[in-house]
Amino acid sequence: MKKYLIFAISFILLFLLFQILSGLFLTIAYTPDIEEAWNMSADAPQKVVIKGSRSPFLITLFIAFLSASIAYFIPKKR
């Protein structure tokens, strides 16, 4: 059980680290096209609609943790 806890905690920390680093890289590499955004804003609706209240990050983290747990226990079955 101790090995599983170490595995789970290290997996979550590495997952969060990779999420943050990929977000930083995508933010740095992004070059906005101001002219295209201005042209598209004329057709944009005047009201903002927010859909959903759940965080997709938590769902992604849960699925990744579940996958890692399954991957950890599969070799133990043999």
Gaussian input, Z-matrix of N, CA and C with variables (Angstrom, degrees):
# hf/3-21g

backbone

0 1
 N
 C     1     B1
 C     2     B2     1     A1
 N     3     B3     2     A2     1     D1
 C     4     B4     3     A3     2     D2
 C     5     B5     4     A4     3     D3
 N     6     B6     5     A5     4     D4
 C     7     B7     6     A6     5     D5
 C     8     B8     7     A7     6     D6
 N     9     B9     8     A8     7     D7
 C    10    B10     9     A9     8     D8
 C    11    B11    10    A10     9     D9
 N    12    B12    11    A11    10    D10
 C    13    B13    12    A12    11    D11
 C    14    B14    13    A13    12    D12
 N    15    B15    14    A14    13    D13
 C    16    B16    15    A15    14    D14
 C    17    B17    16    A16    15    D15
 N    18    B18    17    A17    16    D16
 C    19    B19    18    A18    17    D17
 C    20    B20    19    A19    18    D18
 N    21    B21    20    A20    19    D19
 C    22    B22    21    A21    20    D20
 C    23    B23    22    A22    21    D21
 N    24    B24    23    A23    22    D22
 C    25    B25    24    A24    23    D23
 C    26    B26    25    A25    24    D24
 N    27    B27    26    A26    25    D25
 C    28    B28    27    A27    26    D26
 C    29    B29    28    A28    27    D27
 N    30    B30    29    A29    28    D28
 C    31    B31    30    A30    29    D29
 C    32    B32    31    A31    30    D30
 N    33    B33    32    A32    31    D31
 C    34    B34    33    A33    32    D32
 C    35    B35    34    A34    33    D33
 N    36    B36    35    A35    34    D34
 C    37    B37    36    A36    35    D35
 C    38    B38    37    A37    36    D36
 N    39    B39    38    A38    37    D37
 C    40    B40    39    A39    38    D38
 C    41    B41    40    A40    39    D39
 N    42    B42    41    A41    40    D40
 C    43    B43    42    A42    41    D41
 C    44    B44    43    A43    42    D42
 N    45    B45    44    A44    43    D43
 C    46    B46    45    A45    44    D44
 C    47    B47    46    A46    45    D45
 N    48    B48    47    A47    46    D46
 C    49    B49    48    A48    47    D47
 C    50    B50    49    A49    48    D48
 N    51    B51    50    A50    49    D49
 C    52    B52    51    A51    50    D50
 C    53    B53    52    A52    51    D51
 N    54    B54    53    A53    52    D52
 C    55    B55    54    A54    53    D53
 C    56    B56    55    A55    54    D54
 N    57    B57    56    A56    55    D55
 C    58    B58    57    A57    56    D56
 C    59    B59    58    A58    57    D57
 N    60    B60    59    A59    58    D58
 C    61    B61    60    A60    59    D59
 C    62    B62    61    A61    60    D60
 N    63    B63    62    A62    61    D61
 C    64    B64    63    A63    62    D62
 C    65    B65    64    A64    63    D63
 N    66    B66    65    A65    64    D64
 C    67    B67    66    A66    65    D65
 C    68    B68    67    A67    66    D66
 N    69    B69    68    A68    67    D67
 C    70    B70    69    A69    68    D68
 C    71    B71    70    A70    69    D69
 N    72    B72    71    A71    70    D70
 C    73    B73    72    A72    71    D71
 C    74    B74    73    A73    72    D72
 N    75    B75    74    A74    73    D73
 C    76    B76    75    A75    74    D74
 C    77    B77    76    A76    75    D75
 N    78    B78    77    A77    76    D76
 C    79    B79    78    A78    77    D77
 C    80    B80    79    A79    78    D78
 N    81    B81    80    A80    79    D79
 C    82    B82    81    A81    80    D80
 C    83    B83    82    A82    81    D81
 N    84    B84    83    A83    82    D82
 C    85    B85    84    A84    83    D83
 C    86    B86    85    A85    84    D84
 N    87    B87    86    A86    85    D85
 C    88    B88    87    A87    86    D86
 C    89    B89    88    A88    87    D87
 N    90    B90    89    A89    88    D88
 C    91    B91    90    A90    89    D89
 C    92    B92    91    A91    90    D90
 N    93    B93    92    A92    91    D91
 C    94    B94    93    A93    92    D92
 C    95    B95    94    A94    93    D93
 N    96    B96    95    A95    94    D94
 C    97    B97    96    A96    95    D95
 C    98    B98    97    A97    96    D96
 N    99    B99    98    A98    97    D97
 C   100   B100    99    A99    98    D98
 C   101   B101   100   A100    99    D99
 N   102   B102   101   A101   100   D100
 C   103   B103   102   A102   101   D101
 C   104   B104   103   A103   102   D102
 N   105   B105   104   A104   103   D103
 C   106   B106   105   A105   104   D104
 C   107   B107   106   A106   105   D105
 N   108   B108   107   A107   106   D106
 C   109   B109   108   A108   107   D107
 C   110   B110   109   A109   108   D108
 N   111   B111   110   A110   109   D109
 C   112   B112   111   A111   110   D110
 C   113   B113   112   A112   111   D111
 N   114   B114   113   A113   112   D112
 C   115   B115   114   A114   113   D113
 C   116   B116   115   A115   114   D114
 N   117   B117   116   A116   115   D115
 C   118   B118   117   A117   116   D116
 C   119   B119   118   A118   117   D117
 N   120   B120   119   A119   118   D118
 C   121   B121   120   A120   119   D119
 C   122   B122   121   A121   120   D120
 N   123   B123   122   A122   121   D121
 C   124   B124   123   A123   122   D122
 C   125   B125   124   A124   123   D123
 N   126   B126   125   A125   124   D124
 C   127   B127   126   A126   125   D125
 C   128   B128   127   A127   126   D126
 N   129   B129   128   A128   127   D127
 C   130   B130   129   A129   128   D128
 C   131   B131   130   A130   129   D129
 N   132   B132   131   A131   130   D130
 C   133   B133   132   A132   131   D131
 C   134   B134   133   A133   132   D132
 N   135   B135   134   A134   133   D133
 C   136   B136   135   A135   134   D134
 C   137   B137   136   A136   135   D135
 N   138   B138   137   A137   136   D136
 C   139   B139   138   A138   137   D137
 C   140   B140   139   A139   138   D138
 N   141   B141   140   A140   139   D139
 C   142   B142   141   A141   140   D140
 C   143   B143   142   A142   141   D141
 N   144   B144   143   A143   142   D142
 C   145   B145   144   A144   143   D143
 C   146   B146   145   A145   144   D144
 N   147   B147   146   A146   145   D145
 C   148   B148   147   A147   146   D146
 C   149   B149   148   A148   147   D147
 N   150   B150   149   A149   148   D148
 C   151   B151   150   A150   149   D149
 C   152   B152   151   A151   150   D150
 N   153   B153   152   A152   151   D151
 C   154   B154   153   A153   152   D152
 C   155   B155   154   A154   153   D153
 N   156   B156   155   A155   154   D154
 C   157   B157   156   A156   155   D155
 C   158   B158   157   A157   156   D156
 N   159   B159   158   A158   157   D157
 C   160   B160   159   A159   158   D158
 C   161   B161   160   A160   159   D159
 N   162   B162   161   A161   160   D160
 C   163   B163   162   A162   161   D161
 C   164   B164   163   A163   162   D162
 N   165   B165   164   A164   163   D163
 C   166   B166   165   A165   164   D164
 C   167   B167   166   A166   165   D165
 N   168   B168   167   A167   166   D166
 C   169   B169   168   A168   167   D167
 C   170   B170   169   A169   168   D168
 N   171   B171   170   A170   169   D169
 C   172   B172   171   A171   170   D170
 C   173   B173   172   A172   171   D171
 N   174   B174   173   A173   172   D172
 C   175   B175   174   A174   173   D173
 C   176   B176   175   A175   174   D174
 N   177   B177   176   A176   175   D175
 C   178   B178   177   A177   176   D176
 C   179   B179   178   A178   177   D177
 N   180   B180   179   A179   178   D178
 C   181   B181   180   A180   179   D179
 C   182   B182   181   A181   180   D180
 N   183   B183   182   A182   181   D181
 C   184   B184   183   A183   182   D182
 C   185   B185   184   A184   183   D183
 N   186   B186   185   A185   184   D184
 C   187   B187   186   A186   185   D185
 C   188   B188   187   A187   186   D186
 N   189   B189   188   A188   187   D187
 C   190   B190   189   A189   188   D188
 C   191   B191   190   A190   189   D189
 N   192   B192   191   A191   190   D190
 C   193   B193   192   A192   191   D191
 C   194   B194   193   A193   192   D192
 N   195   B195   194   A194   193   D193
 C   196   B196   195   A195   194   D194
 C   197   B197   196   A196   195   D195
 N   198   B198   197   A197   196   D196
 C   199   B199   198   A198   197   D197
 C   200   B200   199   A199   198   D198
 N   201   B201   200   A200   199   D199
 C   202   B202   201   A201   200   D200
 C   203   B203   202   A202   201   D201
 N   204   B204   203   A203   202   D202
 C   205   B205   204   A204   203   D203
 C   206   B206   205   A205   204   D204
 N   207   B207   206   A206   205   D205
 C   208   B208   207   A207   206   D206
 C   209   B209   208   A208   207   D207
 N   210   B210   209   A209   208   D208
 C   211   B211   210   A210   209   D209
 C   212   B212   211   A211   210   D210
 N   213   B213   212   A212   211   D211
 C   214   B214   213   A213   212   D212
 C   215   B215   214   A214   213   D213
 N   216   B216   215   A215   214   D214
 C   217   B217   216   A216   215   D215
 C   218   B218   217   A217   216   D216
 N   219   B219   218   A218   217   D217
 C   220   B220   219   A219   218   D218
 C   221   B221   220   A220   219   D219
 N   222   B222   221   A221   220   D220
 C   223   B223   222   A222   221   D221
 C   224   B224   223   A223   222   D222
 N   225   B225   224   A224   223   D223
 C   226   B226   225   A225   224   D224
 C   227   B227   226   A226   225   D225
 N   228   B228   227   A227   226   D226
 C   229   B229   228   A228   227   D227
 C   230   B230   229   A229   228   D228
 N   231   B231   230   A230   229   D229
 C   232   B232   231   A231   230   D230
 C   233   B233   232   A232   231   D231

   B1=1.4448
   B2=1.5254
   B3=1.3267
   B4=1.4641
   B5=1.5259
   B6=1.3452
   B7=1.4595
   B8=1.5207
   B9=1.3301
   B10=1.4625
   B11=1.5212
   B12=1.3228
   B13=1.4679
   B14=1.5283
   B15=1.3240
   B16=1.4721
   B17=1.5226
   B18=1.3334
   B19=1.4609
   B20=1.5238
   B21=1.3271
   B22=1.4639
   B23=1.5277
   B24=1.3113
   B25=1.4674
   B26=1.5205
   B27=1.3319
   B28=1.4669
   B29=1.5233
   B30=1.3430
   B31=1.4614
   B32=1.5175
   B33=1.3271
   B34=1.4593
   B35=1.5292
   B36=1.3265
   B37=1.4649
   B38=1.5263
   B39=1.3328
   B40=1.4602
   B41=1.5235
   B42=1.3187
   B43=1.4594
   B44=1.5259
   B45=1.3233
   B46=1.4627
   B47=1.5293
   B48=1.3333
   B49=1.4548
   B50=1.5277
   B51=1.3329
   B52=1.4664
   B53=1.5289
   B54=1.3200
   B55=1.4597
   B56=1.5341
   B57=1.3111
   B58=1.4699
   B59=1.5229
   B60=1.3374
   B61=1.4657
   B62=1.5249
   B63=1.3235
   B64=1.4695
   B65=1.5274
   B66=1.3242
   B67=1.4631
   B68=1.5206
   B69=1.3311
   B70=1.4673
   B71=1.5257
   B72=1.3400
   B73=1.4665
   B74=1.5259
   B75=1.3280
   B76=1.4637
   B77=1.5199
   B78=1.3299
   B79=1.4638
   B80=1.5186
   B81=1.3160
   B82=1.4631
   B83=1.5303
   B84=1.3306
   B85=1.4683
   B86=1.5284
   B87=1.3301
   B88=1.4675
   B89=1.5172
   B90=1.3231
   B91=1.4575
   B92=1.5226
   B93=1.3312
   B94=1.4664
   B95=1.5303
   B96=1.3239
   B97=1.4630
   B98=1.5259
   B99=1.3241
   B100=1.4645
   B101=1.5220
   B102=1.3201
   B103=1.4657
   B104=1.5314
   B105=1.3161
   B106=1.4623
   B107=1.5245
   B108=1.3202
   B109=1.4637
   B110=1.5286
   B111=1.3022
   B112=1.4691
   B113=1.5222
   B114=1.3290
   B115=1.4651
   B116=1.5334
   B117=1.3031
   B118=1.4599
   B119=1.5302
   B120=1.3242
   B121=1.4639
   B122=1.5268
   B123=1.3120
   B124=1.4638
   B125=1.5251
   B126=1.3299
   B127=1.4615
   B128=1.5292
   B129=1.3145
   B130=1.4676
   B131=1.5264
   B132=1.3372
   B133=1.4684
   B134=1.5296
   B135=1.3154
   B136=1.4625
   B137=1.5256
   B138=1.3428
   B139=1.4602
   B140=1.5192
   B141=1.3253
   B142=1.4538
   B143=1.5266
   B144=1.3352
   B145=1.4578
   B146=1.5226
   B147=1.3308
   B148=1.4681
   B149=1.5199
   B150=1.3251
   B151=1.4650
   B152=1.5112
   B153=1.3085
   B154=1.4572
   B155=1.5127
   B156=1.3076
   B157=1.4530
   B158=1.5281
   B159=1.3332
   B160=1.4644
   B161=1.5178
   B162=1.2993
   B163=1.4519
   B164=1.5298
   B165=1.3263
   B166=1.4620
   B167=1.5333
   B168=1.3185
   B169=1.4566
   B170=1.5244
   B171=1.3243
   B172=1.4620
   B173=1.5304
   B174=1.3182
   B175=1.4610
   B176=1.5250
   B177=1.3192
   B178=1.4640
   B179=1.5239
   B180=1.3181
   B181=1.4619
   B182=1.5272
   B183=1.3266
   B184=1.4719
   B185=1.5272
   B186=1.3229
   B187=1.4670
   B188=1.5230
   B189=1.3234
   B190=1.4660
   B191=1.5192
   B192=1.3218
   B193=1.4696
   B194=1.5237
   B195=1.3220
   B196=1.4554
   B197=1.5247
   B198=1.3174
   B199=1.4632
   B200=1.5215
   B201=1.3166
   B202=1.4662
   B203=1.5287
   B204=1.3166
   B205=1.4645
   B206=1.5265
   B207=1.3164
   B208=1.4660
   B209=1.5208
   B210=1.3383
   B211=1.4646
   B212=1.5264
   B213=1.3108
   B214=1.4668
   B215=1.5302
   B216=1.3345
   B217=1.4560
   B218=1.5340
   B219=1.3280
   B220=1.4672
   B221=1.5227
   B222=1.3318
   B223=1.4694
   B224=1.5290
   B225=1.3177
   B226=1.4605
   B227=1.5292
   B228=1.3464
   B229=1.4626
   B230=1.5291
   B231=1.3052
   B232=1.4659
   B233=1.4786
   A1=111.09
   A2=116.24
   A3=120.02
   A4=110.45
   A5=116.63
   A6=119.81
   A7=110.95
   A8=116.74
   A9=120.12
   A10=110.94
   A11=117.81
   A12=120.35
   A13=111.20
   A14=116.57
   A15=119.86
   A16=109.98
   A17=116.22
   A18=120.73
   A19=111.48
   A20=117.34
   A21=121.29
   A22=111.42
   A23=117.19
   A24=120.29
   A25=111.05
   A26=117.53
   A27=119.48
   A28=110.92
   A29=117.45
   A30=119.68
   A31=110.97
   A32=117.21
   A33=120.56
   A34=110.79
   A35=117.50
   A36=120.30
   A37=111.49
   A38=117.10
   A39=119.66
   A40=111.58
   A41=117.06
   A42=121.12
   A43=110.23
   A44=117.27
   A45=120.91
   A46=111.43
   A47=116.62
   A48=120.25
   A49=111.14
   A50=117.01
   A51=119.95
   A52=111.72
   A53=118.08
   A54=120.87
   A55=110.66
   A56=116.17
   A57=120.37
   A58=110.81
   A59=116.82
   A60=119.83
   A61=112.17
   A62=117.25
   A63=118.59
   A64=110.29
   A65=117.72
   A66=120.23
   A67=112.06
   A68=116.90
   A69=120.31
   A70=111.12
   A71=115.89
   A72=119.30
   A73=111.20
   A74=117.44
   A75=119.92
   A76=111.50
   A77=116.92
   A78=120.07
   A79=111.19
   A80=116.76
   A81=120.66
   A82=110.98
   A83=116.91
   A84=121.13
   A85=112.99
   A86=118.35
   A87=121.56
   A88=111.06
   A89=115.30
   A90=121.22
   A91=107.65
   A92=117.82
   A93=119.36
   A94=111.61
   A95=114.99
   A96=121.80
   A97=106.97
   A98=116.04
   A99=121.99
   A100=111.07
   A101=117.34
   A102=120.55
   A103=111.15
   A104=117.23
   A105=120.96
   A106=111.05
   A107=117.30
   A108=120.95
   A109=110.55
   A110=116.92
   A111=120.76
   A112=110.45
   A113=116.63
   A114=120.20
   A115=111.58
   A116=117.94
   A117=121.38
   A118=112.05
   A119=117.58
   A120=120.10
   A121=112.12
   A122=117.89
   A123=120.07
   A124=110.98
   A125=117.72
   A126=121.68
   A127=112.72
   A128=117.49
   A129=121.04
   A130=110.34
   A131=117.08
   A132=119.30
   A133=110.82
   A134=115.81
   A135=120.65
   A136=112.65
   A137=117.26
   A138=120.82
   A139=109.72
   A140=115.31
   A141=121.73
   A142=108.51
   A143=116.20
   A144=121.42
   A145=107.62
   A146=115.24
   A147=120.48
   A148=107.54
   A149=115.79
   A150=120.69
   A151=109.99
   A152=116.33
   A153=121.82
   A154=112.63
   A155=114.43
   A156=118.97
   A157=111.39
   A158=117.33
   A159=120.30
   A160=110.60
   A161=114.70
   A162=120.22
   A163=109.96
   A164=118.83
   A165=119.81
   A166=111.67
   A167=117.66
   A168=119.94
   A169=111.10
   A170=117.29
   A171=120.14
   A172=111.10
   A173=116.67
   A174=120.30
   A175=109.70
   A176=116.93
   A177=121.19
   A178=110.53
   A179=117.10
   A180=120.99
   A181=111.01
   A182=116.72
   A183=120.33
   A184=111.16
   A185=117.39
   A186=121.00
   A187=110.54
   A188=117.50
   A189=120.25
   A190=111.02
   A191=117.31
   A192=121.11
   A193=110.84
   A194=117.17
   A195=121.28
   A196=110.95
   A197=117.30
   A198=121.54
   A199=111.43
   A200=116.37
   A201=120.11
   A202=110.82
   A203=116.85
   A204=119.92
   A205=110.97
   A206=116.39
   A207=120.34
   A208=109.99
   A209=116.34
   A210=120.03
   A211=111.57
   A212=117.63
   A213=121.14
   A214=110.92
   A215=116.88
   A216=120.15
   A217=114.27
   A218=119.24
   A219=120.61
   A220=112.39
   A221=121.23
   A222=119.09
   A223=113.55
   A224=118.00
   A225=121.96
   A226=111.69
   A227=117.63
   A228=121.09
   A229=112.16
   A230=119.19
   A231=122.91
   A232=112.81
   D1=-33.80
   D2=-179.91
   D3=-65.08
   D4=-40.72
   D5=178.97
   D6=-63.94
   D7=-37.67
   D8=178.98
   D9=-65.71
   D10=-43.07
   D11=179.21
   D12=-62.79
   D13=-42.48
   D14=177.39
   D15=-62.62
   D16=-43.36
   D17=177.87
   D18=-61.12
   D19=-46.78
   D20=-177.33
   D21=-65.03
   D22=-44.95
   D23=-179.47
   D24=-66.00
   D25=-43.24
   D26=178.80
   D27=-66.71
   D28=-35.62
   D29=177.47
   D30=-63.62
   D31=-46.75
   D32=-179.49
   D33=-62.27
   D34=-42.69
   D35=179.58
   D36=-64.56
   D37=-43.12
   D38=177.85
   D39=-66.29
   D40=-38.83
   D41=177.71
   D42=-60.88
   D43=-47.39
   D44=178.95
   D45=-63.24
   D46=-40.11
   D47=178.79
   D48=-62.58
   D49=-45.31
   D50=179.13
   D51=-66.29
   D52=-35.19
   D53=176.80
   D54=-63.90
   D55=-44.10
   D56=-179.97
   D57=-66.51
   D58=-44.88
   D59=-179.51
   D60=-65.28
   D61=-39.67
   D62=178.39
   D63=-67.77
   D64=-37.22
   D65=176.33
   D66=-64.36
   D67=-40.78
   D68=176.88
   D69=-63.65
   D70=-44.19
   D71=179.89
   D72=-63.03
   D73=-44.60
   D74=-179.90
   D75=-65.31
   D76=-35.24
   D77=177.75
   D78=-67.47
   D79=-41.77
   D80=179.93
   D81=-68.33
   D82=-38.76
   D83=-175.35
   D84=-80.32
   D85=-12.76
   D86=-176.25
   D87=-74.94
   D88=131.59
   D89=175.26
   D90=-121.67
   D91=110.20
   D92=-176.98
   D93=-73.20
   D94=147.52
   D95=175.61
   D96=-104.43
   D97=95.80
   D98=-173.43
   D99=-64.13
   D100=-41.32
   D101=-177.49
   D102=-64.24
   D103=-43.73
   D104=179.06
   D105=-65.52
   D106=-39.60
   D107=177.98
   D108=-63.89
   D109=-39.66
   D110=179.11
   D111=-64.92
   D112=-42.47
   D113=179.40
   D114=-66.41
   D115=-36.25
   D116=-179.69
   D117=-75.43
   D118=-22.07
   D119=-176.53
   D120=-70.98
   D121=-21.14
   D122=179.26
   D123=-67.29
   D124=-30.85
   D125=-178.69
   D126=-94.07
   D127=0.39
   D128=-176.76
   D129=-72.92
   D130=144.57
   D131=177.14
   D132=-67.69
   D133=154.71
   D134=-177.13
   D135=-83.16
   D136=-16.88
   D137=179.76
   D138=-107.16
   D139=145.59
   D140=178.04
   D141=-100.70
   D142=129.59
   D143=178.54
   D144=-116.15
   D145=122.81
   D146=178.60
   D147=-103.01
   D148=122.24
   D149=-178.32
   D150=-106.38
   D151=138.90
   D152=174.69
   D153=75.29
   D154=149.30
   D155=179.00
   D156=-120.91
   D157=-8.01
   D158=-179.33
   D159=-85.90
   D160=148.70
   D161=179.12
   D162=-84.34
   D163=121.83
   D164=178.65
   D165=-66.45
   D166=-22.84
   D167=178.80
   D168=-65.88
   D169=-40.46
   D170=-179.94
   D171=-66.29
   D172=-37.83
   D173=176.98
   D174=-65.13
   D175=-43.22
   D176=178.44
   D177=-62.70
   D178=-43.30
   D179=178.87
   D180=-63.30
   D181=-40.84
   D182=179.25
   D183=-64.39
   D184=-44.65
   D185=179.67
   D186=-64.93
   D187=-41.00
   D188=178.05
   D189=-65.04
   D190=-40.38
   D191=178.48
   D192=-66.26
   D193=-40.80
   D194=177.23
   D195=-63.30
   D196=-42.76
   D197=177.70
   D198=-62.93
   D199=-41.79
   D200=179.14
   D201=-66.43
   D202=-37.75
   D203=178.19
   D204=-64.82
   D205=-43.53
   D206=177.88
   D207=-62.88
   D208=-43.67
   D209=179.25
   D210=-64.50
   D211=-30.64
   D212=178.81
   D213=-71.45
   D214=-40.33
   D215=-173.98
   D216=-86.94
   D217=-17.54
   D218=179.91
   D219=-60.10
   D220=-47.11
   D221=178.22
   D222=-64.96
   D223=-23.03
   D224=-178.97
   D225=-73.73
   D226=-19.10
   D227=-178.66
   D228=-72.63
   D229=-25.16
   D230=-176.44
   D231=-79.57

